[in-house]
Amino acid sequence: MAKSIMVQGTMSNAGKSILVSALCRIFKQDGYKVAPFKSQNMALNSFITRDGLEMGRAQVTQAEAAGIEPDVRMNPILLKPVHDQGSQVILHGEVFDTITARNYYAMKPKLRPEVMKAYNSLADEFDVIVLEGAGSAAELNLGDDDFVNMGMAKMAQAPVLVAGDIDRGGIFAQLYGTVKILPDDESSLIKALIVNKFRGDASLFESGVKILEDICGKPVAGVVPYLDVDIDDEDSVTERMSRGSVSAVLDIAVIFLPHISNFTDFAALEATPGVRVRYVKEPYRLGNPDLAIIPGSKSTIFDLLRLRESGLEEGIKRLASRGVPLLGICGGYQMLGESINDSEGAEGGGTVAGMGLLPVDTEFASEKHRTRVSAAALDIGGTLAPLAGSRLEGYEIHMGVSTLKGGAKPLLKLSNGMFDGCQYGDVYGTYLHGFFDSAECRDAILNALADRKGVTLTEKAFDFAAYKERNYDLLAQGVRDSLDMRLIYRILEGGMGYGI
């Protein structure tokens, strides 16, 4: 049975996911067979495994850091919000139900055994499991039937590290409040504290470390700096809105949807020298990009209507009329079509007109399509014609079937012999997530855009997988240098009994 250690936080976005990724990489480097685990994740950014099952993207990142294939056991429950008070429940990688928050909490006692089944199965195969909590470690109103934070720590017999976000301020109140507000049987599970996202000279916080240890009665395992690494994080979509190349040759506008999903589709573009990726919420910020992208959405019809109400749809149509290339991915592809029919009530029912920029009709279905595929771009027209023949791999995750009409050409031929997507003039659509991860595909698209603009990209597209590996190593080194790893290993070996 694996040894375990758990990272919880004082709040959401305290850096738990990144710290778990770092520890997974460190333990891997030190010769352990390690896996991540998060019992319940709430995110619209999901991934399809090789066996066609759906899991949270954060645990995919952590699995990559651990050097292993992503597995739904690492995230047995994924909640995908579909409206303000309800979510689609993904259990063991498959759609289980769509319910309100109140009904979900009533269901939790039945889900606890499912969580432990997944955890125990992983623990039988690995040396170390690094668990991640959710939100705050001290959600006192959610203590009953908890299997996410301290409840999960008890179930897995995992000692806990609690991370606080010093960048947001109030680090003493964050960590002291978390330790002291918990009941004794849960506070005792906390074996060390981590001060995360420190900017500047960490030696200046030495007195702060002593104060924290004195008032909390817990050792501080380290002060982790705000590391300059490019690692996917489930909460990083807001940070991505300000990222991009300083000296940009190409300008790419991604429409920021209220229920944007799979925003990691654009991570490779964001990391490409000479490319600026902007996330656009208001029509007046569209400008004159070299490429505009409508991303995936968990609530396609709702988000389409919001684009219509906000004026962004009209702005997108103006870009098309000026010949600016448009690309829709998944839900964005559906929005670009002529109609979306929800006869089975997948998103509430009814039919809504699309933007009318692609001759495509979409019919929603209650059953979700999930698959990993490889593909090759077909001979197409428009600005992106040089994409023809480029090979790529990705995954599909959607609840609709799109039918091409007169004049439309498919965009991709899949390895299973089926066709995907659509091209009509300079408007393109595809269901394939991970479209830009392929260096061959990315190189063809960016060079085509540069040729259209009359500029030159000085660097060829890079190997995105190798780029991510370098960043996992940089992350691990930064965290290893900042934490007392001897203490971390003593806690790992001592388990729940450490310090008692």
N, C-alpha and C positions, 0 to 999 in steps of 0.2 A: 504494500500500500504506500502511495506517495506521501512524502512530507509536504506540508502546505504552509503558505504564508499569505496574508490578505492585506490589500491596500484599500483603506477607506479614506474619506475626505471630510472636511468640515463643511463642504458645500458642493454644489455642482460646479464643474469646470475648475476644480482645484488642481487638476493635473493627474488624476488617478490613472486614466487610461495610458498616458505616456509613461508614468512610473512603472506600471505593470509591464509595458513593452520593454522598458529598460531592464527590469529585473529578469524578464524572460531571456533577453539577449545575454545578460551577464551570466546567468546560470547555464545557458547553452555553452558560452565560451569556457566556462569552468568545468565542462564535461558532463553536465547533467542532461537527462532527457526531460524536458520541461514543457508544460502546456498551460495556457491561460484558462480562466473560467470566470464567467459572469452569469449568475443564475437568471437574472432578468435585466434586459436592456430595453430602453425606450429610445428609438431612433428611426428616422426615415431613410437612413443610409445603410442599406443592406447589401448582401452578397449571396451568390448562388454557388454552392459547393459542387464538386465534381459529380456527386450523386444526386444533384438536382434539388437540394434542400437549402432553405433560406436562413441566414444568420446575420447578426449585427456586424457591421464593418469594423468596429473597434476590435473585436476579438479576431477578425481576420488579420488585422495589422499586428496584433500580439502574437498570433500563430506564425506569421512571417518572421517576426523578430526571433521567435523560438526555433525557426528553421524547420517547421513542420507544416503539413497540409491542413488548412482550415477544416474544422469538423463541427457539426451542429451541437455536439455534446458540450462544446465550450461555451455555448450560449443557448440553453434549452428553451428559454422563453424570450421572445422578441415582441415588443409592443410597438405597433406602428399607428400613431394617431391619425384618425380619419376626420375627426371634428373636435371641437373644444372639449367635449366630455366623454369621448369614446375612442377606442382603439381596436385595430385588428390584432388578434392574439395569434402569434406564430408559436406553435409548440413542437419541439423536436424538428423544426425546419418546415412544418406544414401549417397551412391555415387551420386554426382550431375554431375560432369564433370571432365575431365583431360585437363588442359589448361596451357598456358604460363603465366608468371607473368604479361606481358603487357595486355593480354586479361582478366586476373583476375581483374586488376585495372579498366578496362573499365566496368566490370560487377558490381563493388562495389555499385553503386547507387541502383541497383535492390536488393542487399543483405541487405541493411540497414533495410528495413521494416521487413525482416525475423529475424534479430538480435533483434529488438525491440519487436517482437511478443514473442520470447523466454524469453526475460528479463521481460516483463510485466506479463507474465504468472507465472514466479517464484515470482515476487514481490507481486502478489495477494495471494500467499500461505505462505510467510515467513515474519518474523519480521525484519530481517536484511539480506541484500545482500552485500557480500564482493567481489568487482570486482577486476580483475587483468588486468593490461595493458600488452603490448607486446613490447619487445625491449626497445627503449628509448622513454621517454615522449616527446622529442624534435626532432622528425623526421620531419623537416620542409618541406622536399620535398614530404612527404606523407600526408600533412595536408588536401588536398582536399578529400572530401568524407570519412574522417577518422571515423571509428566506433570502434577503438581499444583502443586508448589512450584518449586524451583530447576530441575528438569527442564523444567517448562513455560516458565520464564523463558528458558532456553536455546533451546527450540524456537521461541518467539515473538520471540527477540532483545529481550527486555523488561528494562530496568533495574529494580531492585527497591528499594522502600522497606520497611523492617521496622518494625512498630509493636509497642511493648511496653505492657503494661497496668500503669500505676503505681498504680491503685486497689487492685490485689491485692498490692502490695508487691514488693520485690526487683527494682526496675527495672534497677539496675546489673547484677545477675547475669543477668537476662533478656536484656538487649541484648548485654552483653559475651560471655556464654556462647554466644549464637546466632552472633555474628560470628566468634568464635575457634574454635568447635568444627567449623565447616564446612571442608571442603577449600578450598584457596586458589582454585581455579577457580570455586567457588561463592560464597565470601566476597567475591570481587572483583565479583560481580554486584550486591552491596548498595551502593547509591550514597548513601543517607541513612537516618537513623533518625527515628522519631517516638515521642515520649512521649505516650501516649494516656490519657484519662480522669483528668486532673489535677483535683483539688479544691482550691480556695483561690486564693491569689495566685501566679500563675505566675512573677512576678519573684523570688519566694523560691527558685525552683529554678534560677536562672541559674548558680550554681556547679555544680549537678548537670549542667547541659548541658555545661559546660566539661570536667567530669570524664569524662563519656561520650565526648565528642569526643577527649579525650586518650587514654583507654584503648582505645577501639574503633578509632580511626583513621578515623572516618566523621563527616561533618557531621550535626548534629541539625537536621532540617528544621523542627521546631517542637514546642511543648508544647500539646497540644490539651486543652481543659478538658472536664469531664464536662458535656456540653451538655444543656440542658433542652428536648429536642425529642422529638416522638412519631414515630419512624421504625420500621417493621417490621424486625426482625432475626431471622435464623433461629435464633439462640440465646436469644431474648428471652423464651421461655415462662416461665422461672423468675422473671424480673423481673416479669412480668405478674401473678404470683400475689399481689403486694403492691400493685398499682395500683388506682385507682378514685377516684371523687369523695370528697372529705373530707366535704362536707355532703350526704350521699346521701339522696335521697327514696325511691328504689327500690333494692332489694337483689336482685341476680341471682347465682345460684350456678351455676357451671359445674363439672361433675364432671371432675376431673382423672384421665384414664385413663393407664395405663402406656404405651400407644402412641398417645397423643393426636396427632391430625393436624389440619392446617389451623386452628391456634389463632388465626390472624389473622381468622377469621370474626367474632371478638368485638372487634376493634380499634375499630370505630366505636362500639360500646356503651361501651367503656372510656373513650373520649374525650368522651362525652356528659355535660354538666353535670347533676348531680343523680342520676347512676346509679353505683352501686357494683357492680363485677364481682368476685366472689370465686371462686377456684379451690379446690375442695374435694377433699381426699384421704381424710378420715376421716368416718365416719357422724356423730359427735358435733358436727362442724363444719357440718352442713347447716343447722341453725337453722330459721328460718321465712321463706324467701326469697319474693319476689313472683313469681319465675319461676326454674325450674330447667332447665338445659340439659345434655343429654348430647351431647358433640361427636363429631366423626369419629374413627375409629381405623384404624390400619393392620392391626391384628390383632383383629378384632371379637369373635370367639368367645373368644379368650384374655382379652380385657379384660372381657367380660361375666362370665366365670367368676371373675375377680378381684373384680369388684363384688359377686358373690354371696358369695364367701369372706370379704370384708372387712366385710360387713354394710351396704355402701352401697346395694345393690339393695333391701334391706328398708327402708332409710331413704327411698329414692326412692318406694317404694310407699306409705309412710306419708304422704309429701307429697301424693301423688295422692289418697289417701283423705280428706285434709283439704281437697281442692279447689285445691291449689296448681297453677297451670298448668305443664305439662311440655312441653319441646320437644326432639326428637331430630333431629340433623343427620347424614345419611349413616350411618355405623356406629351412631351413637346412635339413629337412627330404626329400624334393624334390631333393635337390642337391645330396644326398647320393644315389639316385636311378640310373637307367640305362639311362633314357632319359626324357627330358622335351620338350613337343610339344606345341607350341604357335600358333595354327592354326588361332585363332581369333584375333591375334595381340594385346593381353593384354599387352605384353612387347615388342612390335615391330615385332613379327612374327618369324617364323622359328622353327627349331628343333635343340636342342643342347644335346650332350651326357652328362649324369650325371657322377658321380664318379664311378658308377658301384659297390658300396658296399652293396646295397640292391636290390633285384630282384623286382623292382617297376618301372612302367612307369607313368609319370604324364602328364595329358592333361590340359592345362590352359583353363579357361573359362572367358568370359567377366563379368559374374555376380559374385559378391563377396559373399562368404559363411560366414555368421555371426550367431553365436549361443552360448549361455551359456549351458554347459552340466555338468553332473556328470558322473563318469566312475569307472570301476573296472579293475585292471590289470588281464590279462588272464594268464593261465599256459604257461610259456615261458621257453626257455633255456638260456644258456649263464651265464655270471657272475651275471646278474640282475634277475636270476630266482626267488630269494626270494621276488621279487616285487609282485608275483602272489597273487591275492586277495586284494591287497591294494586299498583303495578307495580314490578318489580325485575329485575335482571340478575345472573347468576352463572354458575357452572359445576358440572358433575357429574363425579365421578371415583369410581367404585365398581365392585365385582365381583359385584353381586347384583341380582336382580329381586324386587321385593316385590309380593305380590298381596293386594289388599284383600278382606276377607270381610264378612259381614253386619253392617250398621249403620255401617260406616266410610264416610267421604266423602273424596274427594281434596282436597288443600289448594290446589294450584296448577294452572292451565292454562298449558302452555308454548306458545311462539310456533309450534312445529311441530305444534300441535294435540293433542299428547299431554298426559296428566295426570301430576302428581307428588304424592307425599306422601299424608298421611292425617290426618284429624281425627276424634276420637272423644271426646266430652265436652270436658274441658279438657286432653287429651293430643294433641300435634301432632307430626308427623314430616315430614321433607323430605330429599331428596337434594341440594338446592341449596346449594352453598357461596356465601358472599357474601350471605346472606339479609338481614343487617342493614346492608349498605352503602347500600342505597336509603334516602334520607331519608324518602320517603313511607311505606315499609314500617316503618321504625324509629319514625317518629312515631305511626303507628297502633297499634303494639304497646305502646309506652311509655305513651301516653295511656290505652289500655285498661287497662293494669296500674295506672296512677295512679287511674283512676276506680274500679276495684275496691277499691283501698285507701282511697279517700276523700281523696286528696291531689292537689296540683296541681304539674305541672312548669312552671317559670317560663319555660323556653326551648323553642322548637320545634326539631325535629331539624335539623341543619345539613347542608350539602353536604360529604360526606366527601371527595370528590375534590378540592374546593377546599381543604379542611383539610389534606390531604396535601401539596398544592402549596405552601402556606404553610410547612409544616414542612420541606420540601426546601430552600426558600429560606433559612430560618433556619439549617438545618444547614450549607449552603454558606457562609453569611456567617460563622458561628462558626469553621469550619475555615479559610476564607480568611484571617480575621483572625489565626489562630494559626500558620499555616504560612508559611514563606518561599516564596511562590509564584514569585518570580524563580528561586530554586534549583530548584523543582519543574519549571519550564518549561525550565531549562537541562538538567536530567536528561532530560526528555522529548525535547528536540531532540538531545541528544548520544547518547542511546541507550546501548547496551552500552559504547561508547567513552568515556562521560563519566568524567572524573577519571583516565583512564589516560594 
